[in-house]
Amino acid sequence: MSPALSFSLLLALGFSQAAATRPSAPPSQPAQLAQAAQKNAPPVEFVDVTRSAGIKWGFHTLAPGARYIIETMGGGGGFVDYNNDGLLDIYLVCYTQTPQPDSTAKPRDALYRNNGDGTFTDVTDKAGISNSMWGMGLAVGDYDNDGFADLYVTGYGASKLYHNNRDGTFTDVTDKAGVNNRQWGASAAFFDYDNDGYLDLYVSNYLKFDPDAKVPCEFFEGRPYCHIAQFKGSTPVLFHNNRDGTFTDVSERSGVGKNVGKGLGVVALDYNNDGRMDIYQANDNDPNFLFRNNGDGTFTEVALEADAALDPEGNARGGMGVDASDVDGDGLLDIFVTNFSGQTNALFRNAADGTFTEETYPMGLGRVSIPLSGFGAKFFDYDDDGRVDLFVLNGHPFEPINKVFPDVTYAEPPFLFERAGRAFRDVAAEHGAALKRFYLGRGLAVGDYDNDGDPDLLLLNAGEPPVLLRNDGGNRNHWLGVRLVGTKSNRDGVGARVTVSAGGARRSKYLLGGRSYLSASDMRLLFGLGASQKADELEVKWPSGQLSTLKNVSADQYVTVREGAPPSGKP
């Protein structure tokens, strides 16, 4: 973090079509008329539908004193299709244990089932979710390859692995599976680091902290304001999937557990295109980690030599959230990290030689981010034009910050960075009243919950309810959604690269592990096709090395690609 703010508040193919609400443009309509209509159309708007969707969960009171440190860093959850009905449901992680003024607002996790009509139903009790710890983040993955998504919830001093029983209920199998991380767990990622076809689990851990101990903090209005350097970091944890429903802690053996950091965000990615998934961890006021997969069950931490650990002056920043995408279309994954106020966020462009070049300022992401504290971040294509956009959710962790630094606020506005030529520009204020508001932002999840072909947003906040933002108008362009089903590879297809060719352009997306901050997003890959009414080719390179290819896929639908399955008729 910056000198002025060098602290942080503690704390093969089978295809099925899904329903799409917008029909494709008539084949006879000339492309130029469609483009003209786009120019005259009102801008895409993100509409707050939280209340009308029936999402009533949220906390308004956090604990005073030292325990507030933990709770102010929380606010995780995300999207998961837990019952395999093709609709994204919502899981919300409880980050407080403080009794609420409203006795009906119980401090616990919540699971909302998508009803398919724009509304959700609270099914927490029916599903058997009983989490009441100081929760932090959510990771989603089918760890036993049975075709149903399982849930891993991180937290302070404990964690939960919920096995999906395939009947709408879950069973807590944390101890049986051997994945009870007892550190201060933050973000987590399911990914297959040894390509054995089963998802392993990585957990980033934050600080070594005793909430009942005296800590060297200054207090303002009863809130602790602590220098992050006064606390020790923690080691991450890596659990190897034994393929029998259990995991083995291989943190030390693999090498990741020999590194101490103040971990918050994590993304599992193949940054060097060697067919093996690596790990990038954003650390708070410590150098970030880049664990290169050696292919023999071990990892080497190479962030410093890869120029992806520090800022250009050699200082550690207050890393919070992280995502990766092929921003410049060169077939290599670039990395974005959100940071604490007084610093810029960071975009590391992949230099194709095992190193990265920071291009935050040239890409328009630097100066605008200095006053704000970035947490959740996701690359996505909000208007289906085929270009990579970026959403960043901001919010300061220290409530009375404005009394200490008058130019910094507690609640903060989000960023919607639209790709404009080579660089990005913030266009949030142009896309609806909800993006003009200020939030106590933490986790951020992206997913098409209404299956209409444009990505919606779930904003997860500290000390205030979550916010569901429906994307209205992003699907005026054509689109194609892809769901993966691995057979030789892990069932979710994590680690796969999907390339779509349309209108003379090739666009690749990667199914990564983790991402953002404490959050789980839609595991389907959504491609914007612009004016193209079909994809000339859809290719999937699976983690196993197999290739699946289909020609002439109609736009404006979701397709399911099954590894190793032959084409079954015309989609």
DOKOLKOL-665556 format. One line per field, with one value per residue (C-alpha): x, y, z; residue in three letters; residue number from 1. Coordinates in Angstrom, 3 decimals. Layout:
# DOKOLKOL-665556
east: c(X|...)
north: c(Y|...)
up: c(Z|...)
r: c(ALA|...)
k: c(NUM|...)
***
This chain:
# DOKOLKOL-665556
east: c(0.000|1.067|3.091|0.060|-2.225|0.162|-2.437|-5.557|-8.553|-8.214|-10.107|-16.448|-19.748|-23.306|-25.455|-28.544|-30.213|-31.295|-34.145|-33.226|-35.665|-34.454|-34.855|-32.070|-32.422|-34.203|-31.670|-32.920|-32.103|-28.996|-26.115|-25.854|-29.479|-28.883|-25.794|-27.706|-30.425|-27.775|-26.428|-29.897|-30.829|-30.773|-27.648|-27.402|-28.768|-28.025|-31.250|-31.449|-33.934|-32.948|-36.315|-38.498|-36.385|-37.260|-33.751|-34.270|-31.004|-28.616|-27.035|-27.098|-25.211|-21.632|-19.933|-18.014|-14.427|-11.819|-14.272|-15.349|-11.974|-12.964|-16.494|-15.535|-13.432|-16.298|-19.066|-18.795|-21.038|-22.078|-23.908|-24.346|-26.785|-27.121|-30.114|-29.043|-32.133|-30.130|-30.849|-28.303|-29.131|-27.529|-25.489|-24.705|-21.985|-22.637|-19.771|-21.126|-22.328|-23.891|-27.637|-29.631|-32.265|-34.699|-35.144|-36.087|-32.633|-30.655|-26.868|-26.326|-25.623|-28.474|-29.296|-31.838|-33.324|-33.951|-37.639|-37.092|-39.448|-37.105|-37.705|-35.868|-37.021|-35.052|-34.387|-31.649|-33.424|-34.718|-31.241|-29.612|-27.299|-26.462|-23.364|-23.113|-19.354|-17.538|-17.724|-15.675|-15.798|-17.437|-15.934|-18.066|-16.916|-18.028|-15.220|-16.578|-17.594|-21.188|-22.620|-23.791|-22.054|-20.575|-19.828|-16.779|-17.207|-14.151|-14.102|-12.190|-10.943|-13.141|-14.472|-17.276|-17.458|-21.053|-21.547|-24.474|-26.831|-28.431|-31.897|-31.830|-30.008|-26.414|-24.391|-21.512|-18.574|-15.768|-14.092|-14.789|-13.244|-10.263|-10.560|-11.165|-8.859|-8.604|-6.730|-8.403|-9.534|-10.325|-10.772|-10.589|-10.351|-11.265|-8.896|-7.120|-3.412|-2.263|-4.713|-6.031|-9.615|-10.579|-10.739|-8.241|-8.744|-6.564|-7.344|-5.715|-5.339|-5.208|-3.744|-2.699|-5.107|-6.663|-9.927|-9.764|-6.179|-5.115|-3.968|-1.953|-4.730|-5.803|-9.510|-11.883|-15.507|-15.025|-13.648|-10.139|-7.780|-4.730|-1.460|-1.341|2.438|1.862|0.365|1.828|0.533|-0.486|0.415|-1.964|-3.349|-3.516|-5.715|-5.182|-8.284|-7.864|-10.707|-12.609|-14.408|-11.438|-8.531|-4.929|-3.238|-0.204|0.647|4.173|4.903|3.791|5.770|2.890|2.753|6.314|5.247|3.806|1.525|-1.603|-3.771|-7.150|-7.903|-6.891|-7.160|-6.062|-4.846|-2.359|-0.336|2.462|0.320|2.107|-1.124|-0.782|-2.749|-0.797|-1.948|-1.897|-2.655|-3.243|-1.669|-2.465|0.712|2.874|4.302|1.756|2.349|2.606|2.957|4.249|3.138|6.198|4.181|5.473|3.102|5.170|4.982|7.652|6.809|8.016|6.044|9.138|11.077|7.888|7.456|3.994|4.673|5.157|4.398|6.844|8.737|9.240|6.598|3.994|0.418|-2.734|-4.005|-7.646|-9.310|-7.934|-9.069|-7.411|-8.386|-6.819|-7.215|-5.170|-6.178|-2.707|-3.803|-2.145|-3.798|-3.254|-3.831|-5.743|-5.450|-7.509|-5.667|-6.197|-6.812|-3.789|-2.517|-3.557|-5.122|-2.782|-3.016|-0.177|0.089|1.511|4.793|4.792|8.173|7.103|7.078|4.523|4.612|2.474|0.327|-2.131|-1.707|-1.492|-4.722|-6.586|-6.919|-4.452|-5.223|-8.974|-8.457|-6.105|-8.745|-10.743|-10.301|-10.969|-12.239|-14.235|-13.236|-14.373|-13.620|-16.777|-18.439|-21.347|-22.797|-21.924|-19.832|-16.972|-14.590|-13.278|-14.784|-14.099|-16.201|-14.624|-16.536|-15.113|-15.595|-13.283|-12.871|-12.657|-15.930|-14.666|-12.056|-13.552|-12.760|-9.108|-8.718|-11.441|-10.988|-11.717|-15.200|-16.406|-18.948|-17.560|-18.793|-18.111|-16.211|-17.534|-14.515|-15.476|-12.852|-12.464|-9.793|-6.650|-7.510|-10.426|-12.649|-15.020|-18.608|-20.477|-22.422|-23.793|-25.512|-28.228|-28.887|-27.613|-24.103|-24.170|-24.681|-21.940|-21.455|-19.527|-18.309|-16.536|-17.357|-18.490|-20.032|-21.049|-23.652|-26.567|-29.231|-32.153|-30.552|-31.133|-27.566|-26.142|-24.187|-25.852|-24.068|-24.264|-22.682|-21.761|-21.269|-20.143|-22.778|-25.478|-27.602|-26.356|-27.515|-28.655|-28.295|-30.089|-28.463|-31.089|-30.013|-26.665|-28.139|-28.986|-25.849|-25.654|-24.121|-23.255|-23.071|-21.028|-21.406|-18.697|-19.051|-15.753|-15.382|-11.668|-11.078|-12.734|-16.501|-16.656|-14.016|-11.940|-8.755|-10.363|-9.862|-12.872|-12.334|-15.158|-14.641|-17.295|-17.340|-13.678|-12.562|-11.328|-12.046|-10.789|-12.051|-10.666|-12.587|-10.506|-10.601|-11.420|-11.318|-12.698|-12.844|-14.554|-16.957|-18.121|-19.371|-21.271|-19.216|-20.665|-18.609|-20.553|-19.246|-20.428|-20.658|-21.575|-23.483|-22.633|-25.644|-23.565|-20.209|-18.332|-16.424|-16.489|-13.405|-12.747|-9.280|-9.828|-7.377|-6.859|-5.535|-8.565|-10.139|-13.843|-14.931|-18.260|-18.966|-21.736|-23.301|-26.331|-26.085|-28.338|-28.371|-26.540|-24.918|-23.491|-20.239|-19.433|-15.852|-15.354|-18.972|-19.538|-21.796|-25.411|-27.257|-27.596|-27.693)
north: c(0.000|3.620|5.421|7.535|4.529|1.651|-0.256|-2.221|-2.629|-5.982|-8.032|-34.441|-32.884|-33.195|-30.094|-28.857|-25.476|-23.379|-20.922|-17.430|-14.560|-12.572|-14.160|-13.707|-11.078|-12.312|-13.765|-11.397|-8.258|-6.557|-6.236|-2.490|-1.948|-3.946|-1.868|1.378|0.200|-0.523|3.017|4.471|2.087|3.301|2.328|-0.946|-0.493|-2.476|-2.502|-3.260|-6.134|-7.366|-6.697|-7.841|-11.003|-11.843|-11.661|-10.464|-11.599|-8.970|-7.535|-3.980|-4.380|-5.573|-6.345|-3.553|-3.889|-6.343|-8.774|-6.068|-6.520|-9.939|-9.001|-5.901|-7.965|-10.359|-10.307|-13.330|-15.691|-16.107|-18.049|-21.835|-24.098|-26.495|-28.479|-28.790|-27.116|-24.774|-21.746|-19.985|-19.985|-17.683|-18.595|-15.883|-16.295|-15.071|-12.843|-11.812|-13.387|-10.231|-10.431|-8.198|-5.610|-7.531|-10.865|-12.534|-11.755|-14.689|-14.475|-17.487|-18.426|-18.418|-20.366|-18.925|-21.130|-19.537|-19.959|-19.241|-16.262|-13.590|-14.473|-16.575|-18.655|-19.060|-22.813|-22.662|-24.864|-27.315|-27.665|-28.445|-25.423|-24.692|-22.503|-19.976|-19.274|-16.063|-16.784|-15.262|-16.789|-19.347|-21.761|-24.017|-27.262|-30.823|-32.455|-36.026|-35.801|-36.843|-34.047|-31.828|-28.749|-28.932|-25.917|-24.892|-22.007|-20.371|-18.504|-17.467|-20.526|-22.986|-23.945|-26.016|-28.480|-29.188|-32.287|-32.049|-34.982|-34.542|-34.181|-30.493|-31.038|-30.863|-32.721|-31.185|-33.508|-31.171|-33.434|-36.626|-35.156|-33.747|-30.113|-28.226|-25.243|-23.699|-20.570|-17.321|-18.570|-16.038|-16.862|-20.449|-22.179|-25.619|-26.681|-29.826|-29.195|-32.715|-33.330|-36.549|-35.612|-34.573|-31.090|-30.199|-27.276|-24.248|-21.871|-18.474|-17.528|-13.981|-13.115|-14.811|-13.059|-13.683|-11.712|-11.869|-10.656|-7.059|-5.645|-2.461|-0.478|3.121|3.608|6.100|6.039|2.565|1.131|-0.337|1.097|-1.127|-1.124|-4.331|-4.585|-5.276|-8.660|-11.846|-13.439|-17.045|-19.903|-21.043|-24.556|-27.023|-30.119|-32.943|-34.873|-38.583|-39.492|-41.290|-38.341|-37.353|-34.950|-34.919|-31.738|-31.429|-27.834|-28.608|-31.341|-29.192|-26.163|-23.680|-24.039|-22.770|-19.253|-16.753|-14.015|-12.097|-13.810|-12.522|-13.149|-16.179|-17.351|-20.709|-20.315|-21.632|-18.454|-20.035|-22.284|-25.482|-27.385|-27.215|-24.895|-22.419|-20.235|-16.465|-15.070|-11.394|-10.459|-7.490|-5.424|-8.405|-9.353|-11.297|-14.994|-16.733|-20.469|-22.087|-25.693|-27.898|-30.864|-33.218|-32.310|-29.317|-25.568|-22.863|-19.328|-17.092|-13.836|-11.678|-13.006|-12.850|-9.145|-9.803|-9.403|-5.661|-2.238|-0.645|1.030|-2.294|-1.839|-4.321|-3.171|-4.004|-6.750|-7.760|-9.328|-10.886|-12.085|-13.163|-12.911|-12.674|-8.906|-8.292|-11.377|-12.925|-16.267|-15.652|-14.813|-11.372|-10.704|-7.899|-7.163|-4.721|-2.797|-0.596|3.162|5.384|2.955|1.968|-1.320|-3.383|-4.928|-7.336|-8.073|-11.472|-11.000|-14.581|-15.414|-16.316|-12.689|-9.880|-6.163|-3.840|-1.712|-0.224|3.395|2.783|0.755|3.581|1.732|3.684|7.188|6.668|3.841|5.653|7.088|3.862|0.462|-2.243|-5.655|-7.840|-7.776|-9.699|-9.537|-9.942|-8.637|-6.601|-5.665|-8.786|-6.810|-9.304|-7.052|-7.638|-5.303|-5.181|-4.565|-3.549|-3.321|-0.793|-0.024|1.110|-1.281|1.439|3.160|6.528|6.900|10.227|11.724|10.757|11.387|13.816|12.899|9.196|7.812|4.618|3.612|3.991|3.908|0.865|0.864|-0.450|-0.325|-0.569|-1.455|1.605|0.953|-0.284|1.078|1.005|3.855|3.945|4.179|3.107|6.364|5.875|2.572|3.132|4.574|1.435|2.049|5.650|4.537|4.017|0.565|-1.057|-3.457|-6.736|-9.833|-9.688|-12.483|-12.414|-14.714|-14.827|-15.704|-15.138|-16.968|-14.097|-13.974|-10.979|-11.093|-9.935|-8.831|-9.847|-7.262|-8.598|-5.947|-5.495|-4.314|-3.905|-6.291|-7.819|-6.267|-8.191|-6.148|-7.348|-6.479|-4.899|-4.485|-6.246|-8.928|-6.561|-7.976|-11.685|-14.113|-17.743|-19.465|-22.632|-25.145|-27.796|-31.381|-33.191|-36.960|-37.695|-34.191|-32.980|-32.830|-29.011|-28.610|-26.248|-25.529|-25.782|-23.180|-22.402|-20.549|-19.149|-17.913|-15.516|-12.605|-13.004|-12.786|-15.484|-15.083|-17.391|-17.745|-19.969|-21.725|-20.731|-21.591|-19.008|-15.340|-12.046|-11.765|-14.389|-15.152|-17.781|-16.829|-18.561|-21.521|-21.204|-19.154|-16.382|-15.043|-11.795|-12.161|-8.598|-8.612|-12.249|-14.558|-17.699|-18.994|-20.394|-22.670|-23.549|-25.352|-26.702|-27.725|-29.851|-30.250|-33.825|-32.487|-33.642|-31.282|-30.856|-28.884|-27.898|-25.839|-23.312|-22.963|-20.656|-17.617|-16.646|-19.961|-21.945|-25.151|-27.980|-29.530|-32.993|-34.167|-37.037|-37.181|-37.019|-34.354|-35.389|-33.773|-30.135|-27.841)
up: c(0.000|-0.447|2.285|3.199|3.385|4.117|6.004|5.596|7.835|9.440|10.010|-29.228|-28.918|-27.654|-27.908|-26.117|-26.491|-23.494|-23.695|-24.889|-24.580|-27.589|-31.031|-33.542|-36.257|-39.399|-41.840|-44.542|-42.555|-43.951|-41.496|-42.058|-40.995|-37.821|-37.045|-37.621|-35.252|-32.624|-32.828|-32.266|-29.437|-25.820|-23.853|-21.997|-18.487|-15.332|-13.304|-9.583|-9.330|-5.861|-4.248|-7.146|-7.419|-3.809|-2.345|1.223|2.832|4.195|7.316|8.581|11.864|12.291|15.589|17.333|18.502|17.298|15.707|13.295|11.613|10.290|9.332|7.377|4.970|4.240|1.717|-0.560|-2.497|-6.083|-8.754|-8.857|-10.682|-7.750|-9.083|-12.741|-14.164|-16.380|-14.171|-11.986|-8.296|-5.706|-2.618|-0.041|2.602|6.156|7.327|10.743|13.965|15.338|16.171|13.829|14.809|12.619|14.382|11.091|9.656|11.001|10.704|8.477|4.870|2.374|-0.778|-3.222|-5.947|-9.330|-10.223|-13.901|-13.931|-12.618|-8.965|-6.383|-3.412|-0.176|0.127|2.777|5.319|2.741|1.218|4.556|4.639|8.265|8.160|11.000|11.154|10.271|6.582|3.795|0.315|-1.968|-4.481|-6.693|-8.286|-9.006|-7.044|-7.360|-11.057|-10.396|-12.503|-9.621|-8.249|-4.756|-2.544|-0.528|1.925|3.490|6.767|9.837|11.743|9.869|6.451|4.998|2.094|1.130|-1.009|-3.400|-2.807|-6.264|-4.718|-3.836|-0.536|0.679|3.305|5.252|4.513|5.560|8.086|6.177|3.042|4.938|3.817|7.059|6.675|10.148|9.143|8.068|4.685|1.978|-1.717|-2.956|-6.325|-7.629|-10.427|-11.666|-11.192|-12.109|-14.987|-13.494|-14.267|-10.720|-9.219|-6.516|-4.116|-3.338|-0.457|0.043|3.700|5.022|8.449|11.637|13.946|17.350|17.633|21.419|21.694|22.076|18.775|18.191|16.545|16.681|17.263|15.685|16.826|18.247|15.004|14.817|12.236|12.001|10.143|8.136|8.635|12.341|11.557|10.156|6.994|6.489|4.200|1.453|1.448|-1.441|-1.173|-3.682|-4.736|-3.958|-6.359|-3.591|-2.020|0.140|-0.199|1.032|2.224|-0.069|0.809|1.998|-0.514|-3.429|-2.262|-2.003|1.787|2.149|1.194|3.670|2.386|3.240|0.650|-0.485|-4.181|-6.243|-9.841|-11.260|-14.844|-17.388|-17.873|-19.940|-22.153|-21.167|-20.512|-16.715|-14.453|-12.355|-9.433|-8.963|-5.500|-4.681|-1.352|0.892|1.420|0.511|-2.889|-4.922|-5.630|-8.998|-8.513|-11.696|-12.090|-12.585|-13.826|-11.136|-8.317|-7.221|-7.783|-7.885|-6.766|-9.644|-9.318|-8.740|-11.725|-13.821|-12.916|-11.472|-7.741|-7.137|-8.543|-11.040|-8.150|-6.402|-3.697|-2.558|-3.019|-1.123|-3.426|-3.000|-6.056|-9.226|-12.638|-15.874|-19.529|-22.963|-23.127|-26.277|-28.280|-28.489|-27.027|-23.641|-20.343|-18.846|-15.122|-13.390|-9.651|-7.568|-4.859|-1.815|-2.050|-2.617|-5.261|-8.734|-9.660|-11.844|-15.309|-16.067|-19.800|-20.661|-22.559|-23.952|-22.427|-18.895|-17.767|-17.588|-18.363|-16.265|-18.571|-16.092|-17.203|-20.983|-20.725|-18.945|-15.635|-13.510|-12.359|-12.009|-9.487|-7.053|-4.646|-4.398|-2.759|-5.327|-4.267|-6.689|-10.363|-13.446|-17.131|-19.219|-22.392|-21.071|-24.491|-26.526|-29.025|-28.829|-26.902|-23.396|-20.782|-17.038|-13.915|-10.592|-7.310|-4.852|-1.165|1.625|4.580|7.263|8.124|9.446|6.696|5.586|8.995|8.586|4.847|3.657|-0.005|0.597|1.225|2.906|0.246|-3.271|-6.884|-9.079|-12.373|-15.666|-17.948|-21.598|-24.167|-26.402|-29.008|-27.309|-23.857|-21.411|-20.231|-17.266|-18.522|-15.362|-15.065|-18.600|-17.819|-15.267|-11.850|-10.097|-11.417|-10.187|-6.591|-4.015|-2.444|0.393|-2.252|-1.596|-3.656|-7.282|-9.347|-13.018|-14.539|-16.951|-14.387|-16.794|-19.754|-22.157|-23.415|-21.597|-18.309|-15.095|-11.906|-8.255|-5.948|-2.514|0.137|3.747|6.197|3.567|1.471|-1.765|-5.019|-8.118|-11.311|-14.431|-17.741|-20.006|-23.608|-23.657|-25.906|-28.747|-30.300|-31.088|-28.621|-27.993|-24.594|-24.026|-21.215|-20.889|-19.690|-19.293|-19.389|-19.448|-18.110|-14.911|-15.281|-15.128|-17.829|-15.678|-17.600|-21.031|-23.751|-25.948|-29.228|-31.319|-34.891|-36.175|-38.580|-39.411|-35.766|-33.391|-29.689|-26.939|-23.397|-20.672|-17.918|-14.912|-11.216|-8.560|-9.727|-8.403|-4.595|-2.406|-5.260|-7.734|-11.197|-13.999|-15.237|-18.702|-21.157|-22.876|-26.187|-27.735|-31.519|-32.476|-35.771|-36.608|-36.671|-36.313|-35.189|-38.141|-35.788|-32.117|-30.801|-27.314|-26.204|-23.123|-20.222|-21.411|-24.713|-26.713|-29.232|-29.944|-32.996|-34.492|-37.586|-38.268|-34.820|-34.757|-32.499|-29.585|-27.768|-25.101|-26.279|-24.195|-25.393|-24.068|-24.279|-26.694|-27.869|-31.648|-33.147|-32.700|-35.554|-36.396|-33.303)
r: c(MET|SER|PRO|ALA|LEU|SER|PHE|SER|LEU|LEU|LEU|ALA|LEU|GLY|PHE|SER|GLN|ALA|ALA|ALA|THR|ARG|PRO|SER|ALA|PRO|PRO|SER|GLN|PRO|ALA|GLN|LEU|ALA|GLN|ALA|ALA|GLN|LYS|ASN|ALA|PRO|PRO|VAL|GLU|PHE|VAL|ASP|VAL|THR|ARG|SER|ALA|GLY|ILE|LYS|TRP|GLY|PHE|HIS|THR|LEU|ALA|PRO|GLY|ALA|ARG|TYR|ILE|ILE|GLU|THR|MET|GLY|GLY|GLY|GLY|GLY|PHE|VAL|ASP|TYR|ASN|ASN|ASP|GLY|LEU|LEU|ASP|ILE|TYR|LEU|VAL|CYS|TYR|THR|GLN|THR|PRO|GLN|PRO|ASP|SER|THR|ALA|LYS|PRO|ARG|ASP|ALA|LEU|TYR|ARG|ASN|ASN|GLY|ASP|GLY|THR|PHE|THR|ASP|VAL|THR|ASP|LYS|ALA|GLY|ILE|SER|ASN|SER|MET|TRP|GLY|MET|GLY|LEU|ALA|VAL|GLY|ASP|TYR|ASP|ASN|ASP|GLY|PHE|ALA|ASP|LEU|TYR|VAL|THR|GLY|TYR|GLY|ALA|SER|LYS|LEU|TYR|HIS|ASN|ASN|ARG|ASP|GLY|THR|PHE|THR|ASP|VAL|THR|ASP|LYS|ALA|GLY|VAL|ASN|ASN|ARG|GLN|TRP|GLY|ALA|SER|ALA|ALA|PHE|PHE|ASP|TYR|ASP|ASN|ASP|GLY|TYR|LEU|ASP|LEU|TYR|VAL|SER|ASN|TYR|LEU|LYS|PHE|ASP|PRO|ASP|ALA|LYS|VAL|PRO|CYS|GLU|PHE|PHE|GLU|GLY|ARG|PRO|TYR|CYS|HIS|ILE|ALA|GLN|PHE|LYS|GLY|SER|THR|PRO|VAL|LEU|PHE|HIS|ASN|ASN|ARG|ASP|GLY|THR|PHE|THR|ASP|VAL|SER|GLU|ARG|SER|GLY|VAL|GLY|LYS|ASN|VAL|GLY|LYS|GLY|LEU|GLY|VAL|VAL|ALA|LEU|ASP|TYR|ASN|ASN|ASP|GLY|ARG|MET|ASP|ILE|TYR|GLN|ALA|ASN|ASP|ASN|ASP|PRO|ASN|PHE|LEU|PHE|ARG|ASN|ASN|GLY|ASP|GLY|THR|PHE|THR|GLU|VAL|ALA|LEU|GLU|ALA|ASP|ALA|ALA|LEU|ASP|PRO|GLU|GLY|ASN|ALA|ARG|GLY|GLY|MET|GLY|VAL|ASP|ALA|SER|ASP|VAL|ASP|GLY|ASP|GLY|LEU|LEU|ASP|ILE|PHE|VAL|THR|ASN|PHE|SER|GLY|GLN|THR|ASN|ALA|LEU|PHE|ARG|ASN|ALA|ALA|ASP|GLY|THR|PHE|THR|GLU|GLU|THR|TYR|PRO|MET|GLY|LEU|GLY|ARG|VAL|SER|ILE|PRO|LEU|SER|GLY|PHE|GLY|ALA|LYS|PHE|PHE|ASP|TYR|ASP|ASP|ASP|GLY|ARG|VAL|ASP|LEU|PHE|VAL|LEU|ASN|GLY|HIS|PRO|PHE|GLU|PRO|ILE|ASN|LYS|VAL|PHE|PRO|ASP|VAL|THR|TYR|ALA|GLU|PRO|PRO|PHE|LEU|PHE|GLU|ARG|ALA|GLY|ARG|ALA|PHE|ARG|ASP|VAL|ALA|ALA|GLU|HIS|GLY|ALA|ALA|LEU|LYS|ARG|PHE|TYR|LEU|GLY|ARG|GLY|LEU|ALA|VAL|GLY|ASP|TYR|ASP|ASN|ASP|GLY|ASP|PRO|ASP|LEU|LEU|LEU|LEU|ASN|ALA|GLY|GLU|PRO|PRO|VAL|LEU|LEU|ARG|ASN|ASP|GLY|GLY|ASN|ARG|ASN|HIS|TRP|LEU|GLY|VAL|ARG|LEU|VAL|GLY|THR|LYS|SER|ASN|ARG|ASP|GLY|VAL|GLY|ALA|ARG|VAL|THR|VAL|SER|ALA|GLY|GLY|ALA|ARG|ARG|SER|LYS|TYR|LEU|LEU|GLY|GLY|ARG|SER|TYR|LEU|SER|ALA|SER|ASP|MET|ARG|LEU|LEU|PHE|GLY|LEU|GLY|ALA|SER|GLN|LYS|ALA|ASP|GLU|LEU|GLU|VAL|LYS|TRP|PRO|SER|GLY|GLN|LEU|SER|THR|LEU|LYS|ASN|VAL|SER|ALA|ASP|GLN|TYR|VAL|THR|VAL|ARG|GLU|GLY|ALA|PRO|PRO|SER|GLY|LYS|PRO)
k: c(1|2|3|4|5|6|7|8|9|10|11|12|13|14|15|16|17|18|19|20|21|22|23|24|25|26|27|28|29|30|31|32|33|34|35|36|37|38|39|40|41|42|43|44|45|46|47|48|49|50|51|52|53|54|55|56|57|58|59|60|61|62|63|64|65|66|67|68|69|70|71|72|73|74|75|76|77|78|79|80|81|82|83|84|85|86|87|88|89|90|91|92|93|94|95|96|97|98|99|100|101|102|103|104|105|106|107|108|109|110|111|112|113|114|115|116|117|118|119|120|121|122|123|124|125|126|127|128|129|130|131|132|133|134|135|136|137|138|139|140|141|142|143|144|145|146|147|148|149|150|151|152|153|154|155|156|157|158|159|160|161|162|163|164|165|166|167|168|169|170|171|172|173|174|175|176|177|178|179|180|181|182|183|184|185|186|187|188|189|190|191|192|193|194|195|196|197|198|199|200|201|202|203|204|205|206|207|208|209|210|211|212|213|214|215|216|217|218|219|220|221|222|223|224|225|226|227|228|229|230|231|232|233|234|235|236|237|238|239|240|241|242|243|244|245|246|247|248|249|250|251|252|253|254|255|256|257|258|259|260|261|262|263|264|265|266|267|268|269|270|271|272|273|274|275|276|277|278|279|280|281|282|283|284|285|286|287|288|289|290|291|292|293|294|295|296|297|298|299|300|301|302|303|304|305|306|307|308|309|310|311|312|313|314|315|316|317|318|319|320|321|322|323|324|325|326|327|328|329|330|331|332|333|334|335|336|337|338|339|340|341|342|343|344|345|346|347|348|349|350|351|352|353|354|355|356|357|358|359|360|361|362|363|364|365|366|367|368|369|370|371|372|373|374|375|376|377|378|379|380|381|382|383|384|385|386|387|388|389|390|391|392|393|394|395|396|397|398|399|400|401|402|403|404|405|406|407|408|409|410|411|412|413|414|415|416|417|418|419|420|421|422|423|424|425|426|427|428|429|430|431|432|433|434|435|436|437|438|439|440|441|442|443|444|445|446|447|448|449|450|451|452|453|454|455|456|457|458|459|460|461|462|463|464|465|466|467|468|469|470|471|472|473|474|475|476|477|478|479|480|481|482|483|484|485|486|487|488|489|490|491|492|493|494|495|496|497|498|499|500|501|502|503|504|505|506|507|508|509|510|511|512|513|514|515|516|517|518|519|520|521|522|523|524|525|526|527|528|529|530|531|532|533|534|535|536|537|538|539|540|541|542|543|544|545|546|547|548|549|550|551|552|553|554|555|556|557|558|559|560|561|562|563|564|565|566|567|568|569|570|571)
***
